[in-house]
Amino acid sequence: MKIEEPNIKFFREKITLNFTFILLLLIFSFGFGIVIFEYLNNFKPFGAKLSYFISGQFTIYLSILLIFIYNKQVLKLEKKYEISY
């Protein structure tokens, strides 16, 4: 069974989208929460250290936001390649 060319392009774009979102989560959780930890601890919004807020709380908010963005982008890809499930 040969896989059609549009399906290959669809899955490549979908995988690229997945890796982009994973990279964003990695940058926010690891990069801001651990790498520049000391600098962010100088700021205390709402009584908590900013590094805690970004690495913990903001990552949860970002994950939920990325789920909705991912859904919207995949629907656009499905329309583009005329794929329906």
N, C-alpha and C positions, 0 to 999 in steps of 0.2 A: 504494500500500500504506500503510495507516494503522497507526501504532505504537500499541499498546495502552497505556492509562493506567498499569497496574501496572509495565510495563517502563520507562516514563518516570520513575516514582517510584524504581524500583530503581536506575537509572543516576544519578539525581540524588543519592541517598544514597551511592552508590559513589564518585562524584566528590567529594562532600563529605568522605568518609573519606580519599580520596587527598590532597586539599588539607590536611587536618588533619595527616596524617603528614608531608607535605612541610614544613609550617610548624614542626612539632616538630624536624625535622632542621635546618632553617634556624636556629631559635633556639639549639639546642645547638652547632652547628658555627660559625655566624657570631657569634651573640650572646655566648656564653661564651668562645669562642676568640679573638675579635678585639676586640669592643667593650670587655669588661672584662679585657682581656689583662694590663695592668699589675698589677691587684689579684690576679689568680690566680697570677701569677708569684711572689708572696711565699710560696706553699705549694709544697713539694716532696715529695709522697708517692712512695715507691719510687725516689727519686733523680732524677725528671724533673719539670720544671715542670708545674704543674697545668693551665695553659692549653694546653700541648701535649697532655697526656693527654685533656682534654675535647674539644678540637677535632679531634684525630686518632683516638686509640684509642677513646674513648667513643662517638664518632659511628659507628664501625664496629659496636660492640656494639649501639648503639641501632638501627641499620639492620637488623641481623639480628633483633632482638627485634620490631621493627615489621613485618617480613615475616610472622612467625608470628601476631602480633595481627591483621594485615590479613587473613590467610587465614581465621582464626576468625570475624572480623566479616563477611566476604563470605559465608561459609557460612551464617551466621545470616540475612543478607539474602536469600540464595537460598531458604532455607526459609520466610521470612516472605512472600515474593512468589511462592512455588511455582515457581521457575525451576530448570530442570535442563538441563545441557549434554550 
